[in-house]
Amino acid sequence: MEKEVRVYLDVSIGGSRAGRIVIQLYPGVPKTTENFRSLCTGERGLGRTTRKPLHYKKVPFHRIIKGFMLQGGDFSNRDGTGGESIYGARFADENFRYRHTKAGLLSMANAGKNTNGSQFFITTVPTPHLDGKHVVFGEVIQGMDVVKKMENVETVANNKPAPMQAVVIEDCGEESESESDSSSDEKEKTMKRLKKEKKKLKKQERKEKKREKKEKKRAKKEAKREKKRRRDESDDDKNNKKHRHEDRGRSRSQERDLPMNHRSGVERGERREKVRSLSHSRSRSREHTRYSGTRSNHHDYDRHGRRNTSRSPTISRSSRSVGDTHRDRDDGGNSRTRRSSRDYHSRDKRSRSRSGSQTRINQARSRDGHERRRRSRSGRRSTHR
């Protein structure tokens, strides 16, 4: 197995570093590859005819044609008219085993058949019309982005780069095995890193998909709950409307016959208000009897509200003393009774006591009536249950 040979070219554009181009040399043309490798390392010293260092360092690319190729390697005149090989001035075409089938191929420039020196070119597109005329001896394996930058520089007459955008080989040499190994290790590391990043991205995508699914499920559940709630509310509204419609058609007696939970809301509210007012009046009457010092007898009336005369309390009347009344005769001879001022005062007292007792009697009647109605209602409820 033949050893792989790799060389590198560090290129600058307009004085600023553009990057590195790594070239792998083909083993099928050993004479041509050795010429190029030695010119990259500068190990051969000075040229026999030019008396210039056989080295590509600080040599420009003097001819750039966009969509075709980049030409350089004239270390003596730097304009495409000079240069020489390590074997002397020129050497013959080795073979045409490799063809110009793609971009990034390294081929020898010449002035015709068997005129190979130090000048070379890098293709930017496939150039099959050069097959059989120029010897292909290598290809760019790293730095095609640098080649594209070089191709896009501004040019002047004879396809020469503009002075402000000169393309120069700042440094060059052969890549050692350790460097190639390190580059391969770096490639492996980058590949591993890229794989890890891809795995992370896939995990994140899976997590996002799971989260989206959960959110969709949650949204569906919420929608179902909301739909159910609205349906229940609509059913409740329908039932309420139905009950209100039924309540409008019922009479008071029918409403009373129904159980409390089936009665209309208005009727229930009215009954609650009545109960509250009744309890309030009872409490007021109790307070009145407590602070007035009198007690009403609940047995003064029977259950029909008629007064029980047999058990009615005696109303105290102030007795008149002797001498309070005086019988006089008027002008006609008729006798008349003249009452004293004290007798008139006692009569006022009696009238006031009568009015107070009448109020208490009325209160007792109202209480008995309320009690009677309450008992009848409770009995009616028990029958419905």
C-alpha positions as YAML, in Angstrom:
chain: A
units: angstrom
residues:
- id: 1
  name: MET
  ca: [0.00, 0.00, 0.00]
- id: 2
  name: GLU
  ca: [1.45, 3.33, -1.10]
- id: 3
  name: LYS
  ca: [1.77, 6.16, 1.38]
- id: 4
  name: GLU
  ca: [-0.68, 9.05, 1.07]
- id: 5
  name: VAL
  ca: [1.00, 12.43, 0.64]
- id: 6
  name: ARG
  ca: [-0.74, 15.62, 1.73]
- id: 7
  name: VAL
  ca: [0.42, 19.21, 1.43]
- id: 8
  name: TYR
  ca: [-1.10, 22.49, 2.56]
- id: 9
  name: LEU
  ca: [-1.24, 26.09, 1.27]
- id: 10
  name: ASP
  ca: [-2.00, 28.97, 3.67]
- id: 11
  name: VAL
  ca: [-3.56, 31.70, 1.50]
- id: 12
  name: SER
  ca: [-4.18, 35.43, 2.10]
- id: 13
  name: ILE
  ca: [-6.46, 37.77, 0.13]
- id: 14
  name: GLY
  ca: [-5.63, 41.48, 0.17]
- id: 15
  name: GLY
  ca: [-3.14, 40.96, 2.99]
- id: 16
  name: SER
  ca: [-5.62, 39.24, 5.34]
- id: 17
  name: ARG
  ca: [-5.60, 35.51, 6.03]
- id: 18
  name: ALA
  ca: [-8.22, 33.62, 4.02]
- id: 19
  name: GLY
  ca: [-7.59, 30.09, 5.28]
- id: 20
  name: ARG
  ca: [-5.81, 26.82, 4.56]
- id: 21
  name: ILE
  ca: [-6.13, 24.54, 1.57]
- id: 22
  name: VAL
  ca: [-5.17, 20.89, 2.11]
- id: 23
  name: ILE
  ca: [-4.32, 18.86, -1.02]
- id: 24
  name: GLN
  ca: [-3.96, 15.10, -1.31]
- id: 25
  name: LEU
  ca: [-1.50, 14.02, -4.02]
- id: 26
  name: TYR
  ca: [-2.31, 11.03, -6.23]
- id: 27
  name: PRO
  ca: [0.12, 8.07, -6.15]
- id: 28
  name: GLY
  ca: [-0.38, 7.24, -9.87]
- id: 29
  name: VAL
  ca: [1.92, 10.10, -10.99]
- id: 30
  name: PRO
  ca: [4.87, 9.92, -8.53]
- id: 31
  name: LYS
  ca: [7.28, 12.13, -10.50]
- id: 32
  name: THR
  ca: [4.77, 14.99, -10.77]
- id: 33
  name: THR
  ca: [3.68, 14.68, -7.11]
- id: 34
  name: GLU
  ca: [7.29, 14.70, -5.89]
- id: 35
  name: ASN
  ca: [7.97, 17.88, -7.87]
- id: 36
  name: PHE
  ca: [4.99, 19.62, -6.27]
- id: 37
  name: ARG
  ca: [5.73, 18.31, -2.76]
- id: 38
  name: SER
  ca: [9.37, 19.50, -2.89]
- id: 39
  name: LEU
  ca: [8.29, 22.96, -4.11]
- id: 40
  name: CYS
  ca: [5.86, 23.15, -1.14]
- id: 41
  name: THR
  ca: [8.55, 22.24, 1.41]
- id: 42
  name: GLY
  ca: [11.39, 24.24, -0.25]
- id: 43
  name: GLU
  ca: [13.88, 21.48, 0.50]
- id: 44
  name: ARG
  ca: [15.62, 21.55, -2.93]
- id: 45
  name: GLY
  ca: [17.34, 24.92, -2.52]
- id: 46
  name: LEU
  ca: [17.89, 27.10, -5.60]
- id: 47
  name: GLY
  ca: [16.84, 26.40, -9.18]
- id: 48
  name: ARG
  ca: [19.45, 25.47, -11.81]
- id: 49
  name: THR
  ca: [18.31, 28.04, -14.39]
- id: 50
  name: THR
  ca: [16.51, 30.73, -12.38]
- id: 51
  name: ARG
  ca: [18.85, 30.69, -9.39]
- id: 52
  name: LYS
  ca: [15.75, 31.37, -7.24]
- id: 53
  name: PRO
  ca: [14.55, 29.31, -4.24]
- id: 54
  name: LEU
  ca: [12.50, 26.34, -5.37]
- id: 55
  name: HIS
  ca: [9.67, 27.25, -3.00]
- id: 56
  name: TYR
  ca: [6.02, 28.34, -3.32]
- id: 57
  name: LYS
  ca: [6.17, 30.55, -0.20]
- id: 58
  name: LYS
  ca: [5.08, 34.20, -0.93]
- id: 59
  name: VAL
  ca: [4.20, 33.23, -4.53]
- id: 60
  name: PRO
  ca: [0.94, 34.78, -5.88]
- id: 61
  name: PHE
  ca: [-1.92, 33.29, -7.89]
- id: 62
  name: HIS
  ca: [-1.33, 35.43, -10.98]
- id: 63
  name: ARG
  ca: [-4.34, 34.28, -13.05]
- id: 64
  name: ILE
  ca: [-7.90, 33.77, -11.79]
- id: 65
  name: ILE
  ca: [-10.83, 33.02, -14.13]
- id: 66
  name: LYS
  ca: [-14.19, 32.72, -12.39]
- id: 67
  name: GLY
  ca: [-16.02, 29.55, -13.37]
- id: 68
  name: PHE
  ca: [-12.85, 27.93, -14.64]
- id: 69
  name: MET
  ca: [-9.63, 27.79, -12.56]
- id: 70
  name: LEU
  ca: [-7.01, 29.47, -10.29]
- id: 71
  name: GLN
  ca: [-3.40, 29.47, -11.62]
- id: 72
  name: GLY
  ca: [-0.13, 30.05, -9.68]
- id: 73
  name: GLY
  ca: [3.38, 28.69, -8.99]
- id: 74
  name: ASP
  ca: [5.59, 31.17, -10.91]
- id: 75
  name: PHE
  ca: [8.18, 31.72, -8.14]
- id: 76
  name: SER
  ca: [10.69, 33.48, -10.45]
- id: 77
  name: ASN
  ca: [8.72, 36.15, -12.44]
- id: 78
  name: ARG
  ca: [5.36, 35.98, -10.56]
- id: 79
  name: ASP
  ca: [3.39, 36.73, -13.74]
- id: 80
  name: GLY
  ca: [3.10, 33.32, -15.47]
- id: 81
  name: THR
  ca: [6.22, 33.59, -17.63]
- id: 82
  name: GLY
  ca: [8.75, 31.96, -15.30]
- id: 83
  name: GLY
  ca: [9.33, 29.05, -12.94]
- id: 84
  name: GLU
  ca: [11.14, 25.71, -13.24]
- id: 85
  name: SER
  ca: [10.90, 22.17, -11.89]
- id: 86
  name: ILE
  ca: [13.14, 20.38, -9.41]
- id: 87
  name: TYR
  ca: [14.44, 18.29, -12.31]
- id: 88
  name: GLY
  ca: [15.70, 21.26, -14.31]
- id: 89
  name: ALA
  ca: [13.90, 23.69, -16.56]
- id: 90
  name: ARG
  ca: [11.06, 21.44, -17.86]
- id: 91
  name: PHE
  ca: [9.98, 17.79, -17.65]
- id: 92
  name: ALA
  ca: [7.71, 15.59, -19.77]
- id: 93
  name: ASP
  ca: [4.03, 14.69, -19.22]
- id: 94
  name: GLU
  ca: [4.01, 11.64, -16.94]
- id: 95
  name: ASN
  ca: [0.58, 10.21, -17.93]
- id: 96
  name: PHE
  ca: [-3.07, 11.22, -18.32]
- id: 97
  name: ARG
  ca: [-4.45, 8.56, -16.00]
- id: 98
  name: TYR
  ca: [-6.64, 11.04, -14.04]
- id: 99
  name: ARG
  ca: [-9.23, 13.25, -15.72]
- id: 100
  name: HIS
  ca: [-10.72, 16.71, -15.04]
- id: 101
  name: THR
  ca: [-14.10, 15.44, -13.83]
- id: 102
  name: LYS
  ca: [-14.90, 17.79, -10.92]
- id: 103
  name: ALA
  ca: [-14.02, 21.00, -9.08]
- id: 104
  name: GLY
  ca: [-11.04, 21.12, -6.73]
- id: 105
  name: LEU
  ca: [-8.65, 19.07, -8.90]
- id: 106
  name: LEU
  ca: [-4.92, 19.96, -9.01]
- id: 107
  name: SER
  ca: [-3.34, 19.89, -12.49]
- id: 108
  name: MET
  ca: [-0.05, 21.00, -14.12]
- id: 109
  name: ALA
  ca: [0.00, 24.16, -16.25]
- id: 110
  name: ASN
  ca: [2.17, 24.04, -19.38]
- id: 111
  name: ALA
  ca: [3.01, 25.83, -22.62]
- id: 112
  name: GLY
  ca: [2.35, 22.71, -24.66]
- id: 113
  name: LYS
  ca: [3.28, 19.05, -24.71]
- id: 114
  name: ASN
  ca: [6.06, 17.99, -22.29]
- id: 115
  name: THR
  ca: [6.62, 21.51, -20.91]
- id: 116
  name: ASN
  ca: [5.84, 20.99, -17.21]
- id: 117
  name: GLY
  ca: [7.63, 23.27, -14.72]
- id: 118
  name: SER
  ca: [6.44, 24.68, -11.39]
- id: 119
  name: GLN
  ca: [3.14, 26.31, -12.43]
- id: 120
  name: PHE
  ca: [-0.16, 24.55, -11.51]
- id: 121
  name: PHE
  ca: [-3.90, 25.33, -11.40]
- id: 122
  name: ILE
  ca: [-6.94, 24.34, -9.29]
- id: 123
  name: THR
  ca: [-10.23, 23.76, -11.14]
- id: 124
  name: THR
  ca: [-13.46, 25.37, -9.87]
- id: 125
  name: VAL
  ca: [-15.70, 23.40, -12.27]
- id: 126
  name: PRO
  ca: [-15.33, 20.15, -14.28]
- id: 127
  name: THR
  ca: [-13.08, 20.81, -17.31]
- id: 128
  name: PRO
  ca: [-13.16, 17.71, -19.56]
- id: 129
  name: HIS
  ca: [-11.72, 19.66, -22.55]
- id: 130
  name: LEU
  ca: [-8.35, 19.66, -20.72]
- id: 131
  name: ASP
  ca: [-8.12, 15.85, -20.58]
- id: 132
  name: GLY
  ca: [-5.07, 14.56, -22.43]
- id: 133
  name: LYS
  ca: [-3.38, 17.97, -22.38]
- id: 134
  name: HIS
  ca: [-2.69, 18.58, -18.68]
- id: 135
  name: VAL
  ca: [-1.60, 16.05, -16.05]
- id: 136
  name: VAL
  ca: [-3.96, 15.76, -13.03]
- id: 137
  name: PHE
  ca: [-2.00, 14.81, -9.90]
- id: 138
  name: GLY
  ca: [-4.11, 15.71, -6.82]
- id: 139
  name: GLU
  ca: [-7.32, 17.17, -5.33]
- id: 140
  name: VAL
  ca: [-8.43, 19.55, -2.58]
- id: 141
  name: ILE
  ca: [-9.72, 17.62, 0.43]
- id: 142
  name: GLN
  ca: [-10.10, 20.57, 2.79]
- id: 143
  name: GLY
  ca: [-10.60, 24.31, 2.19]
- id: 144
  name: MET
  ca: [-12.95, 24.49, -0.80]
- id: 145
  name: ASP
  ca: [-14.54, 27.52, 0.88]
- id: 146
  name: VAL
  ca: [-11.13, 29.24, 0.58]
- id: 147
  name: VAL
  ca: [-11.03, 28.28, -3.12]
- id: 148
  name: LYS
  ca: [-14.46, 29.92, -3.60]
- id: 149
  name: LYS
  ca: [-13.24, 33.10, -1.89]
- id: 150
  name: MET
  ca: [-10.22, 33.19, -4.20]
- id: 151
  name: GLU
  ca: [-12.44, 32.68, -7.24]
- id: 152
  name: ASN
  ca: [-14.64, 35.67, -6.34]
- id: 153
  name: VAL
  ca: [-11.89, 38.31, -6.04]
- id: 154
  name: GLU
  ca: [-11.90, 41.31, -8.34]
- id: 155
  name: THR
  ca: [-9.63, 40.99, -11.41]
- id: 156
  name: VAL
  ca: [-8.07, 43.40, -13.90]
- id: 157
  name: ALA
  ca: [-6.33, 42.93, -17.29]
- id: 158
  name: ASN
  ca: [-5.23, 39.40, -18.25]
- id: 159
  name: ASN
  ca: [-7.42, 37.96, -15.41]
- id: 160
  name: LYS
  ca: [-4.94, 39.21, -12.86]
- id: 161
  name: PRO
  ca: [-6.29, 39.94, -9.34]
- id: 162
  name: ALA
  ca: [-6.59, 43.62, -8.43]
- id: 163
  name: PRO
  ca: [-3.63, 44.96, -6.42]
- id: 164
  name: MET
  ca: [-5.80, 45.52, -3.35]
- id: 165
  name: GLN
  ca: [-7.03, 41.91, -3.55]
- id: 166
  name: ALA
  ca: [-3.82, 40.04, -4.31]
- id: 167
  name: VAL
  ca: [-4.03, 36.30, -3.59]
- id: 168
  name: VAL
  ca: [-0.72, 35.06, -2.12]
- id: 169
  name: ILE
  ca: [0.55, 31.73, -0.70]
- id: 170
  name: GLU
  ca: [1.75, 32.93, 2.72]
- id: 171
  name: ASP
  ca: [3.03, 29.54, 3.81]
- id: 172
  name: CYS
  ca: [3.11, 25.97, 2.54]
- id: 173
  name: GLY
  ca: [4.52, 22.55, 3.36]
- id: 174
  name: GLU
  ca: [3.82, 18.87, 3.80]
- id: 175
  name: GLU
  ca: [1.39, 17.62, 6.37]
- id: 176
  name: SER
  ca: [3.04, 15.09, 8.70]
- id: 177
  name: GLU
  ca: [1.38, 11.87, 9.76]
- id: 178
  name: SER
  ca: [0.79, 13.28, 13.22]
- id: 179
  name: GLU
  ca: [-0.90, 16.31, 11.72]
- id: 180
  name: SER
  ca: [-2.97, 14.14, 9.44]
- id: 181
  name: ASP
  ca: [-3.78, 11.90, 12.39]
- id: 182
  name: SER
  ca: [-4.67, 14.92, 14.47]
- id: 183
  name: SER
  ca: [-6.81, 16.24, 11.65]
- id: 184
  name: SER
  ca: [-8.50, 12.84, 11.38]
- id: 185
  name: ASP
  ca: [-8.93, 12.82, 15.16]
- id: 186
  name: GLU
  ca: [-10.41, 16.29, 14.95]
- id: 187
  name: LYS
  ca: [-12.74, 15.07, 12.25]
- id: 188
  name: GLU
  ca: [-13.78, 12.15, 14.42]
- id: 189
  name: LYS
  ca: [-14.31, 14.50, 17.34]
- id: 190
  name: THR
  ca: [-16.36, 16.86, 15.24]
- id: 191
  name: MET
  ca: [-18.38, 13.92, 13.92]
- id: 192
  name: LYS
  ca: [-19.00, 12.70, 17.46]
- id: 193
  name: ARG
  ca: [-19.95, 16.20, 18.56]
- id: 194
  name: LEU
  ca: [-22.32, 16.53, 15.63]
- id: 195
  name: LYS
  ca: [-23.87, 13.15, 16.47]
- id: 196
  name: LYS
  ca: [-24.35, 14.23, 20.10]
- id: 197
  name: GLU
  ca: [-25.92, 17.48, 18.97]
- id: 198
  name: LYS
  ca: [-28.24, 15.57, 16.65]
- id: 199
  name: LYS
  ca: [-29.22, 13.26, 19.51]
- id: 200
  name: LYS
  ca: [-29.89, 16.25, 21.75]
- id: 201
  name: LEU
  ca: [-31.99, 17.87, 19.06]
- id: 202
  name: LYS
  ca: [-33.95, 14.64, 18.59]
- id: 203
  name: LYS
  ca: [-34.53, 14.38, 22.35]
- id: 204
  name: GLN
  ca: [-35.70, 17.97, 22.47]
- id: 205
  name: GLU
  ca: [-38.02, 17.35, 19.54]
- id: 206
  name: ARG
  ca: [-39.46, 14.27, 21.27]
- id: 207
  name: LYS
  ca: [-39.95, 16.23, 24.49]
- id: 208
  name: GLU
  ca: [-41.66, 19.03, 22.62]
- id: 209
  name: LYS
  ca: [-43.92, 16.55, 20.85]
- id: 210
  name: LYS
  ca: [-44.84, 14.92, 24.18]
- id: 211
  name: ARG
  ca: [-45.52, 18.31, 25.72]
- id: 212
  name: GLU
  ca: [-47.68, 19.29, 22.77]
- id: 213
  name: LYS
  ca: [-49.63, 16.01, 23.08]
- id: 214
  name: LYS
  ca: [-50.17, 16.63, 26.81]
- id: 215
  name: GLU
  ca: [-51.33, 20.16, 26.13]
- id: 216
  name: LYS
  ca: [-53.74, 18.91, 23.46]
- id: 217
  name: LYS
  ca: [-55.14, 16.28, 25.84]
- id: 218
  name: ARG
  ca: [-55.51, 18.88, 28.58]
- id: 219
  name: ALA
  ca: [-57.24, 21.25, 26.18]
- id: 220
  name: LYS
  ca: [-59.61, 18.47, 25.08]
- id: 221
  name: LYS
  ca: [-60.46, 17.66, 28.70]
- id: 222
  name: GLU
  ca: [-61.08, 21.32, 29.46]
- id: 223
  name: ALA
  ca: [-63.29, 21.61, 26.39]
- id: 224
  name: LYS
  ca: [-65.28, 18.53, 27.46]
- id: 225
  name: ARG
  ca: [-65.71, 19.92, 30.99]
- id: 226
  name: GLU
  ca: [-66.80, 23.27, 29.63]
- id: 227
  name: LYS
  ca: [-69.24, 21.61, 27.26]
- id: 228
  name: LYS
  ca: [-70.68, 19.50, 30.08]
- id: 229
  name: ARG
  ca: [-70.98, 22.54, 32.34]
- id: 230
  name: ARG
  ca: [-72.80, 24.50, 29.66]
- id: 231
  name: ARG
  ca: [-75.10, 21.55, 28.97]
- id: 232
  name: ASP
  ca: [-75.91, 21.27, 32.69]
- id: 233
  name: GLU
  ca: [-76.54, 25.00, 32.88]
- id: 234
  name: SER
  ca: [-78.84, 24.85, 29.86]
- id: 235
  name: ASP
  ca: [-80.71, 21.89, 31.42]
- id: 236
  name: ASP
  ca: [-81.08, 23.82, 34.68]
- id: 237
  name: ASP
  ca: [-82.38, 26.84, 32.78]
- id: 238
  name: LYS
  ca: [-84.86, 24.65, 30.94]
- id: 239
  name: ASN
  ca: [-86.05, 23.09, 34.21]
- id: 240
  name: ASN
  ca: [-86.39, 26.49, 35.83]
- id: 241
  name: LYS
  ca: [-88.36, 27.81, 32.87]
- id: 242
  name: LYS
  ca: [-90.56, 24.72, 32.99]
- id: 243
  name: HIS
  ca: [-91.22, 25.17, 36.73]
- id: 244
  name: ARG
  ca: [-91.97, 28.85, 36.22]
- id: 245
  name: HIS
  ca: [-94.40, 27.98, 33.44]
- id: 246
  name: GLU
  ca: [-96.07, 25.38, 35.67]
- id: 247
  name: ASP
  ca: [-96.17, 27.86, 38.56]
- id: 248
  name: ARG
  ca: [-97.98, 30.40, 36.40]
- id: 249
  name: GLY
  ca: [-100.72, 27.87, 35.67]
- id: 250
  name: ARG
  ca: [-101.22, 26.84, 39.32]
- id: 251
  name: SER
  ca: [-103.69, 28.40, 41.70]
- id: 252
  name: ARG
  ca: [-102.91, 29.39, 45.28]
- id: 253
  name: SER
  ca: [-104.59, 26.31, 46.70]
- id: 254
  name: GLN
  ca: [-102.64, 24.03, 44.35]
- id: 255
  name: GLU
  ca: [-99.44, 25.81, 45.30]
- id: 256
  name: ARG
  ca: [-100.16, 25.23, 48.97]
- id: 257
  name: ASP
  ca: [-100.85, 21.55, 48.38]
- id: 258
  name: LEU
  ca: [-97.41, 21.02, 46.82]
- id: 259
  name: PRO
  ca: [-94.40, 20.16, 48.97]
- id: 260
  name: MET
  ca: [-92.10, 23.03, 49.85]
- id: 261
  name: ASN
  ca: [-89.32, 21.99, 47.47]
- id: 262
  name: HIS
  ca: [-91.76, 21.95, 44.47]
- id: 263
  name: ARG
  ca: [-93.23, 25.37, 45.10]
- id: 264
  name: SER
  ca: [-92.24, 28.39, 43.11]
- id: 265
  name: GLY
  ca: [-89.41, 30.58, 44.33]
- id: 266
  name: VAL
  ca: [-91.67, 33.62, 44.66]
- id: 267
  name: GLU
  ca: [-94.18, 31.77, 46.85]
- id: 268
  name: ARG
  ca: [-91.39, 30.38, 49.04]
- id: 269
  name: GLY
  ca: [-89.94, 33.86, 49.41]
- id: 270
  name: GLU
  ca: [-93.32, 35.27, 50.40]
- id: 271
  name: ARG
  ca: [-93.76, 32.60, 53.04]
- id: 272
  name: ARG
  ca: [-90.27, 33.29, 54.41]
- id: 273
  name: GLU
  ca: [-91.06, 37.00, 54.67]
- id: 274
  name: LYS
  ca: [-94.31, 36.22, 56.48]
- id: 275
  name: VAL
  ca: [-92.51, 33.95, 58.95]
- id: 276
  name: ARG
  ca: [-89.87, 36.62, 59.57]
- id: 277
  name: SER
  ca: [-92.49, 39.33, 60.17]
- id: 278
  name: LEU
  ca: [-94.43, 37.00, 62.48]
- id: 279
  name: SER
  ca: [-91.37, 36.17, 64.56]
- id: 280
  name: HIS
  ca: [-90.51, 39.87, 64.71]
- id: 281
  name: SER
  ca: [-94.01, 40.80, 65.92]
- id: 282
  name: ARG
  ca: [-93.87, 38.04, 68.54]
- id: 283
  name: SER
  ca: [-90.57, 39.24, 69.86]
- id: 284
  name: ARG
  ca: [-91.95, 42.79, 69.98]
- id: 285
  name: SER
  ca: [-95.02, 41.65, 71.89]
- id: 286
  name: ARG
  ca: [-92.86, 39.72, 74.36]
- id: 287
  name: GLU
  ca: [-90.69, 42.76, 74.93]
- id: 288
  name: HIS
  ca: [-93.80, 44.88, 75.45]
- id: 289
  name: THR
  ca: [-95.29, 42.50, 78.02]
- id: 290
  name: ARG
  ca: [-91.95, 42.16, 79.77]
- id: 291
  name: TYR
  ca: [-91.40, 45.87, 80.28]
- id: 292
  name: SER
  ca: [-95.04, 46.92, 80.77]
- id: 293
  name: GLY
  ca: [-95.45, 44.52, 83.66]
- id: 294
  name: THR
  ca: [-98.69, 43.01, 82.31]
- id: 295
  name: ARG
  ca: [-99.28, 39.51, 81.01]
- id: 296
  name: SER
  ca: [-101.94, 38.66, 78.52]
- id: 297
  name: ASN
  ca: [-104.02, 35.63, 79.31]
- id: 298
  name: HIS
  ca: [-104.06, 33.26, 76.32]
- id: 299
  name: HIS
  ca: [-107.13, 31.56, 77.72]
- id: 300
  name: ASP
  ca: [-109.33, 34.63, 77.27]
- id: 301
  name: TYR
  ca: [-110.31, 33.41, 73.78]
- id: 302
  name: ASP
  ca: [-111.18, 30.00, 72.47]
- id: 303
  name: ARG
  ca: [-109.65, 28.38, 69.39]
- id: 304
  name: HIS
  ca: [-112.23, 30.09, 67.14]
- id: 305
  name: GLY
  ca: [-111.23, 33.54, 68.35]
- id: 306
  name: ARG
  ca: [-114.39, 34.12, 70.47]
- id: 307
  name: ARG
  ca: [-114.06, 35.67, 73.85]
- id: 308
  name: ASN
  ca: [-114.42, 33.34, 76.81]
- id: 309
  name: THR
  ca: [-116.52, 35.38, 79.22]
- id: 310
  name: SER
  ca: [-116.45, 32.75, 81.90]
- id: 311
  name: ARG
  ca: [-112.68, 33.04, 82.24]
- id: 312
  name: SER
  ca: [-112.23, 36.70, 81.33]
- id: 313
  name: PRO
  ca: [-110.10, 38.67, 83.72]
- id: 314
  name: THR
  ca: [-111.71, 41.35, 85.87]
- id: 315
  name: ILE
  ca: [-110.83, 44.85, 84.88]
- id: 316
  name: SER
  ca: [-110.07, 46.85, 87.94]
- id: 317
  name: ARG
  ca: [-112.13, 50.00, 88.36]
- id: 318
  name: SER
  ca: [-111.36, 52.62, 90.93]
- id: 319
  name: SER
  ca: [-114.22, 52.78, 93.45]
- id: 320
  name: ARG
  ca: [-115.73, 56.09, 94.18]
- id: 321
  name: SER
  ca: [-115.74, 57.26, 97.74]
- id: 322
  name: VAL
  ca: [-118.77, 58.52, 99.57]
- id: 323
  name: GLY
  ca: [-119.49, 62.08, 98.85]
- id: 324
  name: ASP
  ca: [-118.04, 62.03, 95.37]
- id: 325
  name: THR
  ca: [-121.49, 62.32, 93.82]
- id: 326
  name: HIS
  ca: [-123.99, 65.04, 94.79]
- id: 327
  name: ARG
  ca: [-127.59, 65.08, 93.87]
- id: 328
  name: ASP
  ca: [-128.92, 68.53, 93.16]
- id: 329
  name: ARG
  ca: [-132.13, 69.71, 91.79]
- id: 330
  name: ASP
  ca: [-132.23, 71.78, 88.71]
- id: 331
  name: ASP
  ca: [-134.51, 74.68, 88.07]
- id: 332
  name: GLY
  ca: [-137.30, 72.32, 86.95]
- id: 333
  name: GLY
  ca: [-137.28, 70.43, 90.19]
- id: 334
  name: ASN
  ca: [-135.63, 67.39, 88.74]
- id: 335
  name: SER
  ca: [-132.82, 65.87, 90.64]
- id: 336
  name: ARG
  ca: [-129.44, 65.60, 88.86]
- id: 337
  name: THR
  ca: [-126.21, 64.05, 89.87]
- id: 338
  name: ARG
  ca: [-123.20, 66.32, 89.98]
- id: 339
  name: ARG
  ca: [-119.87, 64.64, 89.84]
- id: 340
  name: SER
  ca: [-116.79, 65.98, 91.41]
- id: 341
  name: SER
  ca: [-113.50, 66.55, 89.56]
- id: 342
  name: ARG
  ca: [-112.00, 63.49, 91.22]
- id: 343
  name: ASP
  ca: [-114.71, 61.31, 89.70]
- id: 344
  name: TYR
  ca: [-113.88, 62.58, 86.22]
- id: 345
  name: HIS
  ca: [-110.23, 61.70, 86.71]
- id: 346
  name: SER
  ca: [-111.08, 58.15, 87.73]
- id: 347
  name: ARG
  ca: [-113.25, 57.78, 84.60]
- id: 348
  name: ASP
  ca: [-110.30, 58.75, 82.39]
- id: 349
  name: LYS
  ca: [-108.18, 56.14, 84.11]
- id: 350
  name: ARG
  ca: [-110.80, 53.48, 83.48]
- id: 351
  name: SER
  ca: [-111.00, 54.34, 79.79]
- id: 352
  name: ARG
  ca: [-107.23, 54.13, 79.46]
- id: 353
  name: SER
  ca: [-107.09, 50.77, 81.19]
- id: 354
  name: ARG
  ca: [-109.86, 49.51, 78.89]
- id: 355
  name: SER
  ca: [-107.97, 50.59, 75.76]
- id: 356
  name: GLY
  ca: [-104.74, 48.88, 76.99]
- id: 357
  name: SER
  ca: [-106.52, 45.64, 77.74]
- id: 358
  name: GLN
  ca: [-108.21, 45.75, 74.33]
- id: 359
  name: THR
  ca: [-104.78, 46.03, 72.67]
- id: 360
  name: ARG
  ca: [-103.56, 43.02, 74.56]
- id: 361
  name: ILE
  ca: [-106.66, 41.10, 73.55]
- id: 362
  name: ASN
  ca: [-106.07, 41.91, 69.88]
- id: 363
  name: GLN
  ca: [-102.46, 40.77, 70.15]
- id: 364
  name: ALA
  ca: [-103.54, 37.50, 71.71]
- id: 365
  name: ARG
  ca: [-106.03, 36.98, 68.90]
- id: 366
  name: SER
  ca: [-103.40, 37.50, 66.23]
- id: 367
  name: ARG
  ca: [-101.02, 35.12, 67.97]
- id: 368
  name: ASP
  ca: [-103.68, 32.45, 68.24]
- id: 369
  name: GLY
  ca: [-104.53, 32.86, 64.57]
- id: 370
  name: HIS
  ca: [-100.88, 32.50, 63.55]
- id: 371
  name: GLU
  ca: [-100.48, 29.46, 65.73]
- id: 372
  name: ARG
  ca: [-103.58, 27.91, 64.24]
- id: 373
  name: ARG
  ca: [-102.41, 28.48, 60.67]
- id: 374
  name: ARG
  ca: [-98.97, 27.14, 61.46]
- id: 375
  name: ARG
  ca: [-100.46, 23.92, 62.89]
- id: 376
  name: SER
  ca: [-102.68, 23.44, 59.87]
- id: 377
  name: ARG
  ca: [-99.71, 23.90, 57.52]
- id: 378
  name: SER
  ca: [-97.56, 21.43, 59.43]
- id: 379
  name: GLY
  ca: [-100.35, 18.90, 59.30]
- id: 380
  name: ARG
  ca: [-100.69, 19.42, 55.56]
- id: 381
  name: ARG
  ca: [-96.97, 18.88, 55.03]
- id: 382
  name: SER
  ca: [-97.03, 15.64, 57.00]
- id: 383
  name: THR
  ca: [-99.84, 14.34, 54.77]
- id: 384
  name: HIS
  ca: [-97.82, 15.12, 51.63]
- id: 385
  name: ARG
  ca: [-94.78, 13.34, 52.97]
...
